[in-house]
């Protein structure tokens, strides 16, 4: 071996080291090239980020019952019901325009006998009223009816109705407007008081006021009426054709309340503010009565 020349083994090692260095350089370049050309997987990064929350979560909506859903679809301003089906919510005190204080005289036919009846109507300036019906057949005085209460935007609001004998209350109905109850002296019943409820006398004027507020031929009018025996019923009246002798009058008939209903009819005079000039309850030849207007004293 010559001096100064590397040995074969050393030359081989040097060659191998050179090849490995070149391979390393080539591999690094490939890694950098691959990483530069490979697409960035941003989606996976985005999924790892926490979602952005709103400043305040909305309150969960409560379930709406079907009936409320149906109401919510209706227009906010419904057309008013036909006046012939129900009285206006606040009529302009038609009774006060109907008549001032007066005594209405009627011819009476009751149980097959003739007599007379007086209807004394006394509205007061302070809004109170008294309404009293007295009847006489021959020399016999029949029990009087008296209604006391006040007038308002809805017409008559009775507070007490009494059947009187000899000037004393024998049976009575009391109307408690604040407690919304009606009670009876002859019955332990205490019933809920519907708006506009009348007694067995005040309904005459109340119905006349309702008709005056909505005089629609062929219509119907409703009024709640309390009776002395503890009953409370809604009476519905409809207009029917008048006989020739009653031309010009509005003839109303109460719809039957049952099989044994004696029936109620009345005739209202538009020329007198629809005041009842004739009224019939049951058969006047048996147990009913009928009155016909004969005169008016103011």
C-alpha positions as a printed NumPy array, in Angstrom:
array([[   0.   ,    0.   ,    0.   ],
       [   1.261,    3.343,   -1.005],
       [   1.773,    6.048,    1.518],
       [  -0.853,    8.845,    1.384],
       [  -3.622,    6.811,   -0.268],
       [  -6.698,    5.652,    1.786],
       [  -7.258,    2.023,    2.318],
       [ -10.019,    0.256,    0.383],
       [ -12.148,   -0.087,    3.557],
       [ -11.848,    3.58 ,    4.327],
       [ -12.807,    4.475,    0.787],
       [ -15.897,    2.292,    0.987],
       [ -16.969,    3.871,    4.258],
       [ -16.512,    7.316,    2.823],
       [ -18.581,    6.398,   -0.229],
       [ -21.397,    4.996,    1.942],
       [ -21.412,    8.08 ,    4.108],
       [ -21.664,   10.263,    1.02 ],
       [ -24.575,    8.247,   -0.344],
       [ -26.442,    8.443,    2.976],
       [ -25.954,   12.179,    3.096],
       [ -27.345,   12.588,   -0.399],
       [ -30.311,   10.353,    0.452],
       [ -31.049,   12.387,    3.567],
       [ -30.964,   15.577,    1.597],
       [ -33.271,   14.136,   -1.054],
       [ -35.73 ,   12.835,    1.588],
       [ -35.878,   16.169,    3.353],
       [ -36.587,   17.943,    0.145],
       [ -39.417,   15.456,   -0.575],
       [ -40.92 ,   15.899,    2.855],
       [ -40.87 ,   19.667,    2.452],
       [ -42.287,   19.333,   -1.05 ],
       [ -45.09 ,   17.007,    0.11 ],
       [ -46.   ,   19.203,    3.002],
       [ -46.088,   22.244,    0.748],
       [ -48.374,   20.615,   -1.817],
       [ -50.651,   18.676,    0.636],
       [ -54.073,   20.5  ,    1.283],
       [ -54.665,   21.891,    4.768],
       [ -57.385,   20.   ,    6.73 ],
       [ -59.068,   23.1  ,    8.187],
       [ -62.43 ,   21.348,    8.672],
       [ -61.071,   19.081,   11.35 ],
       [ -59.618,   22.076,   13.148],
       [ -62.898,   23.965,   12.952],
       [ -64.808,   21.076,   14.494],
       [ -62.528,   21.167,   17.483],
       [ -63.321,   24.832,   18.164],
       [ -66.155,   25.39 ,   20.744],
       [ -69.41 ,   26.772,   19.237],
       [ -70.132,   30.451,   19.782],
       [ -73.06 ,   30.832,   22.262],
       [ -75.559,   33.719,   22.088],
       [ -75.449,   36.334,   24.826],
       [ -78.82 ,   35.116,   26.187],
       [ -80.705,   31.965,   25.35 ],
       [ -84.379,   32.51 ,   24.378],
       [ -87.024,   31.248,   26.783],
       [ -88.647,   28.024,   25.549],
       [ -92.136,   28.608,   24.145],
       [ -94.977,   27.115,   26.166],
       [ -97.289,   24.726,   24.346],
       [-100.469,   26.453,   23.147],
       [-103.722,   24.529,   23.64 ],
       [-105.769,   23.953,   20.489],
       [-108.517,   26.311,   21.646],
       [-105.989,   29.13 ,   22.13 ],
       [-104.449,   28.43 ,   18.746],
       [-107.895,   28.729,   17.178],
       [-108.484,   32.026,   18.953],
       [-105.112,   33.41 ,   17.891],
       [-106.008,   32.957,   14.248],
       [-109.141,   35.068,   14.573],
       [-109.026,   38.774,   13.751],
       [-108.57 ,   41.01 ,   16.775],
       [-111.665,   43.074,   16.001],
       [-114.627,   40.771,   15.586],
       [-117.851,   42.132,   14.139],
       [-120.503,   42.657,   16.833],
       [-123.23 ,   40.078,   17.261],
       [-126.553,   40.931,   15.637],
       [-128.48 ,   43.217,   17.957],
       [-131.567,   41.033,   17.677],
       [-129.649,   38.131,   19.256],
       [-128.222,   39.965,   22.265],
       [-128.574,   43.412,   23.835],
       [-125.796,   45.944,   23.261],
       [-123.126,   45.947,   25.962],
       [-123.976,   49.509,   26.968],
       [-127.174,   50.854,   25.438],
       [-127.734,   54.562,   25.973],
       [-130.268,   54.17 ,   28.795],
       [-133.235,   53.528,   26.509],
       [-135.616,   53.256,   29.479],
       [-134.979,   56.862,   30.466],
       [-135.992,   57.973,   26.994],
       [-138.861,   55.513,   26.944],
       [-141.068,   57.224,   29.483],
       [-140.986,   59.445,   32.51 ],
       [-142.944,   58.738,   35.69 ],
       [-146.405,   57.498,   34.767],
       [-149.242,   55.233,   35.788],
       [-150.388,   52.916,   33.021],
       [-153.977,   51.707,   33.306],
       [-154.99 ,   48.355,   31.836],
       [-158.143,   46.347,   31.462],
       [-157.625,   42.996,   33.129],
       [-159.015,   39.597,   32.25 ],
       [-158.016,   36.914,   34.748],
       [-159.405,   33.449,   35.392],
       [-162.484,   34.279,   33.322],
       [-163.233,   37.517,   35.209],
       [-162.863,   41.166,   34.277],
       [-160.972,   43.693,   36.326],
       [-158.352,   46.434,   36.115],
       [-154.633,   46.748,   36.647],
       [-152.363,   49.726,   37.347],
       [-148.675,   49.749,   36.512],
       [-146.931,   52.558,   38.416],
       [-143.497,   53.398,   37.002],
       [-141.305,   55.793,   39.026],
       [-137.759,   56.394,   37.769],
       [-135.852,   58.769,   40.058],
       [-133.214,   61.369,   39.264],
       [-130.606,   59.524,   41.361],
       [-130.912,   56.423,   39.175],
       [-133.231,   54.451,   41.458],
       [-136.621,   53.199,   40.359],
       [-139.779,   51.61 ,   41.688],
       [-142.229,   49.621,   39.606],
       [-145.488,   48.398,   41.101],
       [-148.394,   46.439,   39.629],
       [-151.738,   46.347,   41.437],
       [-154.778,   44.351,   40.266],
       [-158.382,   44.178,   41.194],
       [-161.138,   41.794,   40.022],
       [-164.561,   43.057,   41.11 ],
       [-164.217,   43.901,   44.807],
       [-161.284,   41.561,   45.31 ],
       [-157.751,   42.917,   45.45 ],
       [-155.139,   40.545,   44.094],
       [-151.558,   40.363,   45.425],
       [-149.415,   43.284,   44.266],
       [-146.04 ,   42.949,   42.564],
       [-143.252,   45.396,   43.365],
       [-139.795,   45.737,   41.836],
       [-137.15 ,   48.02 ,   43.346],
       [-133.69 ,   48.711,   41.981],
       [-131.716,   51.104,   39.849],
       [-131.265,   51.976,   36.204],
       [-127.988,   51.94 ,   34.341],
       [-126.325,   51.528,   30.976],
       [-127.72 ,   47.978,   30.685],
       [-131.294,   48.999,   31.543],
       [-133.059,   47.906,   34.731],
       [-131.077,   46.278,   37.539],
       [-133.566,   45.019,   40.138],
       [-132.442,   44.626,   43.746],
       [-135.64 ,   43.222,   45.277],
       [-138.896,   41.86 ,   43.956],
       [-141.791,   41.171,   46.318],
       [-145.275,   39.697,   46.137],
       [-147.359,   41.695,   48.615],
       [-150.605,   41.011,   50.44 ],
       [-152.152,   43.702,   52.629],
       [-149.126,   45.914,   52.079],
       [-146.713,   43.285,   53.454],
       [-144.089,   41.308,   51.574],
       [-145.119,   37.646,   51.499],
       [-142.535,   36.332,   49.056],
       [-139.423,   37.999,   47.736],
       [-136.391,   37.701,   45.464],
       [-133.139,   39.475,   46.365],
       [-130.521,   40.373,   43.774],
       [-126.95 ,   40.774,   45.039],
       [-125.068,   42.532,   42.236],
       [-121.727,   42.629,   44.087],
       [-121.824,   38.973,   45.089],
       [-123.355,   37.986,   41.734],
       [-126.04 ,   35.934,   43.511],
       [-129.826,   35.8  ,   43.544],
       [-131.697,   34.358,   46.519],
       [-135.34 ,   33.542,   47.259],
       [-137.471,   33.751,   50.392],
       [-139.388,   30.597,   49.465],
       [-136.364,   28.5  ,   48.495],
       [-132.902,   27.845,   49.972],
       [-131.437,   28.125,   46.479],
       [-128.763,   30.731,   45.834],
       [-128.026,   30.981,   42.142],
       [-125.379,   32.747,   40.134],
       [-126.707,   36.046,   38.83 ],
       [-126.346,   36.441,   35.052],
       [-125.809,   39.927,   33.69 ],
       [-129.092,   41.731,   33.028],
       [-131.296,   39.366,   35.081],
       [-134.839,   40.65 ,   35.675],
       [-137.709,   39.794,   37.996],
       [-141.269,   38.813,   37.085],
       [-142.265,   42.443,   36.585],
       [-139.171,   44.384,   35.511],
       [-138.705,   42.232,   32.418],
       [-141.71 ,   43.98 ,   30.847],
       [-139.799,   47.265,   30.696],
       [-136.413,   45.699,   30.076],
       [-137.67 ,   43.85 ,   27.022],
       [-139.279,   47.05 ,   25.723],
       [-135.912,   48.811,   26.135],
       [-134.04 ,   46.046,   24.311],
       [-136.5  ,   46.119,   21.438],
       [-136.284,   49.899,   21.26 ],
       [-132.486,   49.622,   21.062],
       [-132.731,   47.066,   18.224],
       [-136.221,   47.039,   16.639],
       [-135.518,   44.37 ,   14.016],
       [-138.637,   42.704,   12.595],
       [-138.393,   38.932,   12.645],
       [-135.623,   38.985,   15.219],
       [-135.167,   37.499,   18.675],
       [-134.498,   39.057,   22.06 ],
       [-133.28 ,   37.301,   25.194],
       [-133.6  ,   38.178,   28.869],
       [-132.914,   36.227,   32.087],
       [-135.885,   36.125,   34.478],
       [-135.982,   34.967,   38.106],
       [-139.177,   33.513,   39.594],
       [-140.443,   33.413,   43.168],
       [-140.085,   29.631,   43.488],
       [-136.326,   29.654,   43.046],
       [-136.133,   29.288,   39.285],
       [-133.913,   31.249,   36.934],
       [-134.442,   30.852,   33.211],
       [-133.441,   32.607,   30.028],
       [-136.506,   33.73 ,   28.115],
       [-136.24 ,   34.099,   24.365],
       [-138.818,   36.159,   22.487],
       [-139.373,   36.163,   18.765],
       [-141.453,   38.472,   16.609],
       [-144.565,   36.922,   15.086],
       [-147.207,   38.216,   12.707],
       [-149.832,   40.451,   14.297],
       [-153.551,   40.071,   13.762],
       [-155.344,   42.79 ,   11.752],
       [-156.781,   44.357,   14.92 ],
       [-153.238,   44.736,   16.276],
       [-151.86 ,   46.45 ,   13.174],
       [-148.936,   48.726,   13.961],
       [-147.933,   46.78 ,   17.082],
       [-144.941,   44.481,   17.445],
       [-146.198,   41.062,   18.533],
       [-143.673,   38.98 ,   20.502],
       [-144.   ,   35.418,   21.731],
       [-141.788,   33.602,   24.221],
       [-140.325,   30.353,   22.985],
       [-141.709,   27.406,   25.025],
       [-139.856,   26.506,   28.21 ],
       [-141.291,   23.011,   28.355],
       [-144.326,   20.871,   27.664],
       [-146.432,   22.538,   30.37 ],
       [-145.351,   26.076,   29.615],
       [-148.484,   28.304,   29.691],
       [-146.851,   30.695,   27.235],
       [-146.207,   34.434,   27.302],
       [-147.087,   36.955,   24.594],
       [-146.956,   40.722,   24.487],
       [-147.641,   43.524,   22.05 ],
       [-145.358,   46.584,   21.989],
       [-146.314,   49.973,   20.588],
       [-143.531,   51.749,   18.638],
       [-145.453,   55.032,   18.988],
       [-145.06 ,   54.731,   22.791],
       [-141.402,   53.754,   22.798],
       [-142.301,   50.043,   22.518],
       [-144.097,   50.095,   25.84 ],
       [-146.21 ,   46.937,   26.363],
       [-149.82 ,   47.842,   25.593],
       [-151.039,   44.263,   25.76 ],
       [-149.673,   41.233,   27.616],
       [-150.957,   37.699,   28.013],
       [-149.663,   34.936,   30.25 ],
       [-151.37 ,   31.585,   29.899],
       [-155.092,   31.336,   29.23 ],
       [-157.01 ,   34.288,   30.755],
       [-160.154,   32.181,   30.839],
       [-158.607,   29.607,   33.194],
       [-155.552,   30.275,   35.38 ],
       [-153.839,   32.906,   33.243],
       [-154.371,   36.62 ,   32.737],
       [-154.318,   39.284,   30.032],
       [-154.022,   43.063,   30.253],
       [-154.829,   45.699,   27.582],
       [-153.824,   49.348,   27.875],
       [-156.746,   51.706,   28.432],
       [-155.148,   54.971,   29.6  ],
       [-151.908,   56.639,   30.738],
       [-151.579,   59.221,   33.52 ],
       [-148.258,   61.057,   33.558]])
